[in-house]
Amino acid sequence: MGRIRTIRAVVLVTIAVTIPLSICQLRVTDTPAGDASALASAAQRDIRAHFAIGVNTAHAEPQRLAIVNLARGEQQRAGATLAARLRRTLTRRAQVAPLPAGNLSRALEDAATGSDTSAADLRAAGEALNRARENLAQFDYTSALRELDAAEQRLLAAWPSPASARLLADAAFERGRIAMRQRSQQRARRAFLHSHRLDPERSLDPERYLPEEVQTFAEVASEHAAMEPSVELVVTGLLDGAAVYIDGSLAGHTPLRAQVAPGPHYVAGTFAERALGGQRIDADGGSAEIKLYFGTVTVDERARHWRRARLDELDDAAAEGGYGGLAAAELPERQQRQRVIALGNELIGFSGADAALLIADDAEGALRVAVYLPAEQRVSEFAASDAESVRQLLDTYLGSARDVQRPTLSFPGPSVPERDGPPWYRRPVYQALLNVGIVLSAAVIFNYAVLDRPNSVGGTCCTLGATRNPRAFGFSF
């Protein structure tokens, strides 16, 4: 009887657990067919419409806005401050976000730092020159030339500047003095010629230098004045627009063709805020070709170079046209808008942004702001940089961050398809009934097949003395 009671208890517990679980499943998951697909479609539409103010877009992420500071001169720092304030304002908006803070955003927004003077390289080169002069005074020409080579390498790696050009002129002059001591007039004259090209104002003190050094240097300077630029110098590079310096002076940008006088020259290049290195050439033939080595150019270096070139263009245009800055009233409105579109497209092209915000100065030096939206080819008027004007401009062209009324818009592209509901046997109500039916069927089979088996013990009819009773489990079948 113990085994029978145990089996009965197991079956009763199974029934008691299965029926409530089936009812719970029915109540929780009984959703009309197709509602899940409808909810997904509604969610997708809601996300798509989230940034449907100002700029038409088909993706859910906030659109990226590139801010560029094109203010000139002393207004650079004020433009950087305004860019930082705009960045904080845009960060609080749900529909649009500025470019992530990093090297790219700093290259576009911060005040220009100017040319890199490479102070460490200049200092090291000056120390090497002093050691070379000491070795020369002791007639140690080998050590002096070694120090001059070291100084020259440091100077060629530095940013081209008047200071580096003067130090290169010093190094070339000391080479000429060594050549004079070694009785090599040809090498001495070439070195003096190069020194004069780098520092045309140099003159020798007769009380400090030997008479033959003073005389030879003066002769070379006179010969240089009579030289014609008969050699074509071609300078190219991986990227166009790199600044090219010949003998310390800016000669143009790559690709460059320049006419130079025969003899030795130093050629160096810069790109953005990187010195590309220089090299010494001997332009003795009819032409000479140099290729600048860039190495790896990062996107922030491209941005810095682009911004510097645009500022140079604005300065040139202001000098020629008589108006100051991109936002000047003297610039015709149509030409102004075309210029903003061109700058905005260039900026968006290399930054990966979706829209552009330009900070510029007008003829009076006041800062102004304009927005360009390429998706709709919309260009705002330049607005004053005061808080109220900027707020109205952002609300008009980029949408308000608060109380956004999301309009019902249609977007191109496939929507989420409506799918048919599940088959009838997968619906919760039928699954619940099926569970109950399986348990009850198992109980019936157990009652008639197991308990009604004939007993070999006389006087009884059921296993272990159980009576032949259809209500053995308390069920009536």
C-alpha atoms as one frame of an Amber mdcrd trajectory, in Angstrom:
protein
   0.000   0.000   0.000   2.977   2.376   0.606   4.002   2.238  -3.036   0.454
   2.895  -4.213   0.108   5.905  -1.971   3.433   7.308  -3.176   2.425   6.953
  -6.831  -0.953   8.533  -6.129   0.710  11.466  -4.391   3.092  12.048  -7.312
   0.241  12.081  -9.827  -1.870  14.423  -7.684   1.042  16.861  -7.251   1.683
  16.823 -11.010  -1.956  17.652 -11.718  -2.013  20.366  -9.058   1.078  22.056
 -10.510   0.268  21.683 -14.227  -3.202  23.213 -14.208  -2.265  26.512 -12.421
   0.833  26.881 -14.592  -1.263  26.483 -17.711  -3.699  29.131 -16.476  -0.825
  31.529 -15.731   0.633  30.929 -19.175  -2.752  31.658 -20.677  -3.115  34.969
 -18.817   0.440  36.235 -19.293   1.152  35.392 -22.913  -2.269  35.541 -24.480
  -1.598  38.457 -26.896  -3.555  39.032 -30.093  -1.830  37.729 -33.189   0.516
  40.204 -34.846   0.771  42.590 -31.849   4.507  41.939 -31.414   5.210  42.900
 -34.989   3.038  45.973 -34.634   4.898  47.042 -31.496   8.235  46.566 -33.256
   7.067  48.655 -36.182   5.841  51.395 -33.865   9.125  51.414 -31.963  11.097
  51.676 -35.173   8.933  54.541 -36.382   9.342  56.312 -33.048  13.122  55.982
 -33.152  13.275  57.191 -36.740  11.148  60.214 -35.923  13.255  61.062 -32.870
  15.622  63.265 -34.872  13.195  64.291 -37.581  13.531  68.008 -36.833  15.748
  70.201 -39.000  17.572  67.401 -40.833  15.888  64.508 -42.590  17.651  61.282
 -41.629  17.071  57.560 -41.833  19.139  56.398 -38.868  18.347  56.401 -35.174
  21.593  57.829 -33.773  21.829  61.575 -33.091  23.367  63.368 -36.027  26.945
  64.567 -35.644  27.661  68.273 -35.968  31.173  69.455 -36.829  32.077  72.812
 -35.274  34.913  74.756 -36.902  36.485  77.954 -35.639  37.350  80.135 -38.643
  37.760  83.347 -36.681  40.966  85.150 -37.564  43.704  86.918 -35.673  42.952
  87.936 -32.113  39.418  86.532 -32.391  40.793  82.977 -32.522  40.645  82.587
 -28.746  37.173  84.108 -28.547  36.063  81.694 -31.270  37.495  78.767 -29.304
  35.572  79.885 -26.211  32.358  80.143 -28.232  32.966  76.679 -29.713  33.348
  75.219 -26.220  30.081  76.851 -25.116  28.263  75.531 -28.181  29.670  72.066
 -27.499  28.221  72.105 -23.976  24.858  73.293 -25.289  24.672  70.649 -28.006
  25.656  67.864 -25.617  22.367  68.422 -23.761  20.307  67.996 -26.930  18.807
  64.667 -27.858  18.611  65.219 -31.616  22.160  66.307 -32.397  25.580  65.854
 -30.848  28.940  67.496 -31.564  31.874  65.451 -32.761  33.368  63.406 -29.909
  35.902  65.332 -27.862  39.365  64.381 -29.073  42.174  65.307 -31.434  39.820
  65.974 -34.364  37.513  68.321 -32.457  40.477  70.161 -30.927  42.052  70.601
 -34.363  38.839  72.247 -35.610  37.765  74.256 -32.572  40.770  75.297 -30.468
  42.740  78.467 -31.053  45.557  77.965 -33.556  48.869  77.417 -31.790  50.997
  78.714 -34.663  54.122  77.175 -36.085  56.131  74.753 -34.020  59.507  76.333
 -33.336  60.985  73.029 -32.114  62.807  74.733 -29.255  64.538  71.530 -28.159
  65.996  70.951 -31.639  67.175  74.545 -31.904  68.783  74.411 -28.491  70.572
  71.133 -29.247  71.756  72.474 -32.620  73.132  75.615 -30.992  75.088  73.539
 -28.481  76.533  71.388 -31.291  77.599  74.532 -33.171  79.424  75.836 -30.106
  81.296  72.548 -29.772  82.185  72.678 -33.484  83.670  76.165 -33.046  85.706
  74.964 -30.076  87.053  72.027 -32.096  87.833  74.357 -34.992  89.813  76.638
 -32.669  91.838  73.583 -31.626  92.364  72.545 -35.287  90.332  69.354 -34.706
  88.541  69.507 -38.051  87.200  65.945 -37.931  85.391  66.507 -34.635  84.209
  69.912 -35.818  82.658  68.443 -38.975  80.993  65.716 -36.917  79.387  68.320
 -34.651  78.282  70.346 -37.679  76.626  67.258 -39.166  74.765  66.674 -35.891
  73.619  70.298 -35.749  72.443  70.187 -39.359  70.383  67.026 -38.771  68.645
  68.570 -35.765  67.871  71.734 -37.709  66.485  69.879 -40.723  64.141  67.972
 -38.395  62.901  71.199 -36.775  60.076  73.411 -37.989  61.330  75.797 -40.723
  61.689  79.223 -39.154  63.974  82.278 -39.307  65.769  80.982 -36.211  66.503
  77.593 -37.781  67.587  79.294 -41.035  70.119  81.451 -39.168  71.555  78.404
 -37.396  71.820  76.553 -40.719  73.646  79.588 -42.100  76.048  79.400 -39.140
  76.695  75.707 -39.822  77.355  76.350 -43.531  79.682  79.230 -42.682  81.726
  77.078 -40.278  82.014  74.424 -43.008  83.417  77.089 -45.294  85.980  78.111
 -42.696  87.107  74.479 -42.290  87.397  74.135 -46.078  89.532  77.307 -46.176
  91.842  75.826 -43.531  92.062  72.624 -45.592  92.953  74.634 -48.730  89.774
  73.640 -50.606  88.596  76.852 -52.262  85.766  75.197 -54.202  84.153  73.651
 -51.118  84.677  76.848 -49.180  82.968  78.999 -51.822  79.960  76.658 -52.057
  79.578  76.646 -48.270  79.848  80.445 -48.095  77.308  80.720 -50.929  74.844
  78.577 -49.022  75.400  80.566 -45.844  74.727  83.816 -47.709  71.469  82.440
 -49.193  70.224  81.438 -45.763  71.222  84.714 -44.120  71.621  87.476 -46.744
  72.245  90.127 -44.074  75.357  88.397 -42.738  78.587  90.370 -42.880  81.990
  89.379 -41.475  83.919  91.365 -38.912  87.523  91.799 -40.186  88.806  91.884
 -36.621  87.281  88.496 -35.814  87.920  86.486 -38.981  90.930  85.885 -41.176
  91.382  88.272 -44.128  91.071  85.478 -46.715  87.788  84.374 -45.125  86.400
  87.906 -45.246  87.518  88.406 -48.847  86.180  85.055 -50.118  82.827  85.559
 -48.411  82.442  89.028 -49.950  83.256  87.693 -53.423  80.678  84.917 -53.093
  78.003  87.411 -51.997  78.698  89.537 -55.090  78.526  86.509 -57.371  75.212
  85.443 -55.851  73.676  88.823 -56.596  74.461  88.321 -60.289  73.101  84.764
 -60.490  69.924  84.052 -62.445  67.401  81.432 -61.240  68.053  78.976 -64.057
  67.256  75.657 -62.331  63.687  74.347 -62.130  62.973  72.753 -58.753  59.989
  70.362 -58.602  58.681  69.435 -55.146  55.925  66.832 -54.748  54.488  64.790
 -51.897  51.924  62.203 -50.931  49.351  64.943 -50.296  48.885  68.245 -52.054
  48.981  71.434 -50.048  52.090  70.817 -47.940  54.045  74.020 -47.328  57.479
  74.076 -49.009  60.366  76.135 -47.629  63.460  76.808 -49.743  66.452  78.131
 -47.816  64.220  79.056 -44.880  61.588  81.001 -46.850  58.085  79.832 -47.768
  58.097  79.160 -51.522  54.621  77.653 -52.017  52.722  74.412 -51.591  52.944
  70.984 -53.170  52.947  70.303 -56.026  55.461  73.106 -56.532  57.579  74.225
 -59.470  60.056  76.954 -58.610  63.042  78.528 -60.316  66.179  78.650 -58.163
  69.771  79.717 -58.700  72.424  77.031 -59.210  74.230  75.697 -56.172  73.322
  74.265 -52.762  69.865  74.728 -51.228  67.911  73.478 -48.220  64.360  72.289
 -48.945  61.928  71.516 -46.111  58.187  70.932 -45.822  55.404  71.138 -43.259
  51.912  69.694 -43.134  49.426  70.879 -40.521  51.595  71.127 -37.391  54.118
  68.505 -38.440  57.576  69.254 -39.808  58.175  66.840 -42.685  61.943  67.210
 -42.482  64.359  68.918 -44.821  67.187  67.915 -47.102  70.171  69.499 -48.752
  70.311  69.498 -52.544  72.849  70.644 -55.126  70.914  72.215 -58.000  73.634
  72.161 -60.621  71.667  70.772 -63.589  68.733  72.129 -65.536  66.188  70.688
 -63.090  65.931  68.956 -59.731  63.081  66.940 -58.211  62.319  66.323 -54.549
  59.571  64.259 -52.951  58.564  65.087 -49.395  58.037  62.165 -47.030  54.818
  62.317 -45.023  54.663  59.027 -43.149  51.252  58.387 -41.580  48.879  61.358
 -41.715  46.073  61.266 -39.149  42.611  62.727 -39.656  43.256  65.481 -37.097
  46.397  66.499 -39.011  44.321  66.707 -42.182  41.761  68.806 -40.301  44.424
  71.132 -38.904  45.963  71.544 -42.336  42.557  72.198 -43.932  41.665  74.782
 -41.324  44.990  76.594 -41.635  44.662  76.698 -45.433  41.121  78.104 -45.174
  42.271  80.800 -42.763  45.070  81.753 -45.150  42.529  81.991 -47.975  40.297
  84.238 -45.874  43.250  86.499 -45.079  44.203  86.710 -48.756  40.608  87.394
 -49.799  40.286  90.088 -47.152  43.476  91.748 -48.383  42.409  91.658 -52.029
  38.673  92.269 -51.725  38.649  94.761 -48.912  36.310  92.788 -46.634  37.191
  91.139 -43.361  36.304  87.525 -42.710  33.763  85.069 -44.027  30.819  86.755
 -42.286  31.569  90.281 -43.496  28.624  92.293 -44.731  30.728  93.542 -47.649
  30.746  90.021 -49.092  27.673  89.554 -51.324  25.057  87.311 -49.713  24.961
  84.826 -52.590  28.749  84.523 -52.634  28.774  84.221 -48.856  26.274  81.349
 -48.897  28.146  79.562 -51.678  31.342  79.854 -49.672  29.651  78.418 -46.576
  28.306  75.485 -48.607  31.740  74.777 -50.073  33.445  74.925 -46.673  30.696
  72.851 -45.072  30.957  70.112 -47.683  34.742  69.952 -47.292  34.443  69.813
 -43.507  31.777  67.112 -43.555  33.757  65.136 -46.120  36.826  64.464 -43.963
  35.225  64.646 -40.495  32.363  62.213 -41.138  29.821  64.633 -39.634  26.231
  65.115 -40.799  26.084  68.910 -40.519  28.464  71.822 -40.014  28.494  74.853
 -37.743  30.895  77.630 -38.749  32.235  80.340 -36.445  33.611  83.364 -38.321
  34.357  87.030 -37.749  32.953  89.995 -39.628  34.593  93.221 -40.757  34.247
  94.744 -37.276  35.829  91.696 -35.640  32.598  90.427 -34.053  31.960  86.690
 -34.014  29.062  85.183 -35.950  27.686  81.666 -36.371  26.153  79.849 -39.362
  24.735  76.320 -39.776  24.884  74.184 -42.920  22.638  71.133 -43.383  23.739
  69.159 -46.469  20.772  66.770 -46.444  18.464  69.647 -47.328  21.085  72.048
 -48.777  20.029  74.589 -46.164  22.313  77.419 -45.091  21.389  79.764 -42.280
  22.194  83.438 -42.190  25.149  84.372 -40.034  23.734  85.107 -36.583  25.340
  87.147 -33.836  27.227  85.115 -31.258  25.192  86.386 -28.284  23.375  83.699
 -26.302  19.862  84.531 -27.540  20.796  84.619 -31.240  22.696  81.354 -31.024
  19.823  79.692 -29.133  17.302  80.758 -31.776  19.601  79.571 -34.545  20.051
  76.149 -32.951  16.333  75.783 -32.238  15.431  76.710 -35.798  17.957  74.539
 -37.590  18.653  71.751 -35.122  15.383  71.469 -33.202  14.556  72.096 -29.565
  15.839  69.604 -27.037  12.795  69.933 -24.788   9.110  69.316 -25.490   9.865
  67.786 -28.856   6.770  67.214 -30.965   7.716  64.193 -33.012   5.910  64.474
 -36.336   4.553  61.542 -38.269   6.966  61.130 -41.161   7.440  58.572 -43.895
  10.964  57.324 -44.519  12.293  55.491 -47.554  13.311  51.883 -47.180  11.522
  48.721 -46.111   9.534  48.715 -42.897   9.116  45.814 -40.498   6.759  43.339
 -42.234   3.559  42.248 -40.536   3.756  38.534 -39.822   0.870  36.086 -39.342
   0.099  34.908 -35.825   1.293  31.537 -34.537  -0.590  28.333 -35.558  -3.539
  27.361 -33.402  -1.702  24.544 -31.622   1.010  27.023 -30.490  -1.437  29.452
 -28.924  -1.458  29.546 -25.095  -5.104  28.547 -24.614  -4.689  25.332 -26.615
  -1.323  24.573 -25.004  -2.903  24.853 -21.553  -5.728  22.473 -22.496  -3.215
  20.074 -24.031  -1.166  19.989 -20.819  -4.232  19.187 -18.707  -5.346  16.514
 -21.159  -1.949  14.796 -21.120  -1.893  14.628 -17.313  -5.463  13.307 -17.066
  -4.777  10.704 -19.763  -1.727   9.524 -17.855  -3.844   9.176 -14.714  -6.482
   7.073 -16.529  -3.868   4.795 -18.087  -2.157   4.325 -14.743  -5.438   3.546
 -12.961  -6.619   0.878 -15.422  -3.346  -0.580 -16.650  -1.359  -0.715 -13.440
  -3.793  -1.080 -10.558  -6.156  -3.509 -12.362  -3.431  -6.054 -13.149  -4.510
  -9.599 -11.932  -3.068 -10.740  -8.589  -1.585 -14.200  -8.082  -2.648 -14.259
  -4.410  -6.010 -15.913  -3.873  -8.902 -13.994  -2.471  -7.724 -10.747  -3.877
  -8.071  -9.181  -7.265  -5.511  -6.406  -7.241  -1.798  -5.955  -6.666  -0.719
  -5.720  -3.036  -4.273  -6.332  -1.873  -5.866  -3.304  -3.514  -9.525  -3.850
  -4.330 -10.898  -3.704  -7.849 -12.432  -0.313  -7.515 -12.517   2.314 -10.261
 -12.392   4.998  -7.548  -9.042   3.810  -6.220  -7.506   7.232  -6.847 -10.543
   9.148  -5.816 -11.533   9.758  -9.430 -14.785   8.707 -11.058 -14.301   7.655
 -14.690
